[in-house]
Amino acid sequence: MERLKIGITCYPTLGGSGVVATELGKLLAEKGHQVHFITHSMPFRLGKFHKNIFYHEVEVNDYYVFKYPPYDLSLASKLAQVAKQEELDLLHVHYAIPHAVCALLAKQMVGSHLKVVTTLHGTDITVLAEDESLSDLIRYAINQSDAVTAVSQDLIRETRQLLGIEKPIDLAYNFVDKRVYYPREVTALRKEFAHPDEKILIHISNFRPVKRVMDVVDIFERVHRDIPARLLFVGEGPELSKVLCKVKEFGLQERVTFCGKQDDVAQLLSLADLMLLPSEKESFGLVALEAMACGVPTIASNAGGIPELITHEETGYLADIGDVEQMASYARMLLTNNEMYQRMREACLYRARYTFCNDLITRQYEELYYRVLERPVPEALSAKPLQC
C-alpha cells in the first residue's frame, strides 16, 4: 500500500482536539504512514518513541519590534519548511484558526501539490466564528482548504448557519483507541478513593465556564443526600477556585478529590460509576466517549453534539442545560438500580467499540487523504474487513 507523508498541527496541550489529533497520528504511523507533528510543544499524548513519527518544534521569533510574538507567522514558516524538507503530501490541521490559515499560507510558499485538510473541533466555530473580526478569516480558511471535516453533525450545521458555508464538510467523529480505553482491573486502587458501599462520580474538563463545573457540585450534593458517594475532579482551569469554594460551602471537602491534570484517565475512569458532563456547549464530548469505552454511563446536557454520542436511556441520560435537579434524579435512579446499570454499562461498551471504532475512523481519514491527493484508494485499504 502506498504510504503517505502527513504533517499534523494541533494544540498540543490538554484538550479533546489535541488528544484526537495525536491519537490519529499514532494510528496512522502504525499503518506505515510517515507522520510529522508540527507544534509549539510536544503533544502531551505522544509520550514514548514511535516508529514513523517525527516532531518539529515551532520557535517564535522574539525580534524586539514585535509587540506580540508572531506565532502564526512562525508556524506558517515552519509548516512550509517541513513540507519542503520532508516532501509532505498533505497537512492535516486541527482548528480553522490559526492552524488552517497558517497551512494555507505554507501551501502558497510550497506549491499547490501540498494539500490542506482542516478538522473543525468546536470552539473555532461555536465561539470564534461569532466574532465579526474573525468570521471572514474562518470562512476563508474553510473554503480554501482542500477538504474539511467536523466532529459532529451538530457542528456541521452550526458552521453552515454561522458562516454560510456551502462547501462539503465530511463528518468524522472523534474516537478512542480500544487498546487503551477499556474497563481496567482497579479493585485495589478503588479502595484508596471510596469505601465498598460508596459510588464514585467523575468529571473531567479544562474547568472553563462553558463546562458548567459548578453544576457538577450541585448535582453531586443532591446525589449524596440519598446515596453514599464520592466525586473525582480531573483537570484544571479558570473555574477551579470557584469550585473549591463551593465544595467547602457544602461541607463536602472529605467527599471530593481533586486529581489535577492526568494523562492516564482510563485508569481513573475505570474507578468511576458515573460521568457528569453538564456542559453548556460540546461539539462532541470526548470525555464521555472515553468513559463509555470504560463501561461508564454519562449524565449530560442535551447540547451540541452530545446527543450524537450519548443515546438517552441507553448509554446515559440527557437533560436540559442547567437542570441539575433532573440530572441528579437520573443519577440516583441509575445508581440504585443494578439491573438497569449493568444493561447500560454493556450498551456503553458496545457503542464505543462499534460506532466510534478507532480503526473505522482512521480508515475514513486515510480514504479522505487519498481522495484529496487524487490518488486511488489502495486495494488493501478498501478491501480489508474491519475488526472493531
Number of C-alpha atoms within 10 A of each C-alpha: 11 11 13 19 18 24 27 22 26 23 23 21 15 18 14 19 23 21 23 21 23 22 20 23 25 20 17 23 22 15 13 16 21 21 26 24 28 25 21 20 15 16 22 15 18 17 9 6 8 12 13 17 20 14 17 16 13 18 13 14 13 12 10 8 7 9 8 10 14 13 17 18 16 16 25 22 18 21 32 24 15 18 24 16 9 14 14 21 21 23 30 27 28 26 26 28 23 20 26 29 24 25 33 25 18 26 21 12 17 17 12 11 11 22 21 28 24 27 27 27 25 28 16 19 25 18 10 16 23 13 11 9 10 13 17 13 17 23 20 16 24 28 15 17 21 18 21 25 22 25 23 27 19 21 24 22 14 19 24 17 11 14 17 11 17 10 13 13 20 18 18 20 24 24 25 25 19 18 7 15 24 23 18 15 11 13 11 8 13 16 11 8 17 17 13 9 8 14 20 23 24 25 25 25 22 20 22 14 14 13 20 19 25 19 21 25 23 17 22 27 21 17 24 18 10 10 17 14 21 23 28 22 22 19 18 19 13 11 17 20 12 13 18 16 12 16 20 13 10 11 12 18 15 10 18 22 15 15 13 14 16 14 12 11 17 18 19 20 30 23 26 22 22 28 27 26 27 30 24 17 21 25 24 27 25 24 21 26 27 23 29 33 31 26 28 31 32 31 26 26 24 22 21 21 21 24 20 17 22 26 16 16 14 17 26 27 21 24 19 14 17 16 14 21 15 16 29 22 14 19 26 18 14 22 19 13 10 11 11 14 21 15 12 22 22 17 21 25 23 16 19 29 22 13 14 22 20 23 20 17 18 19 16 15 18 17 18 18 24 16 14 16 16 9 11 10 17 14 9 10 13 11 9 8 8 11 8 13
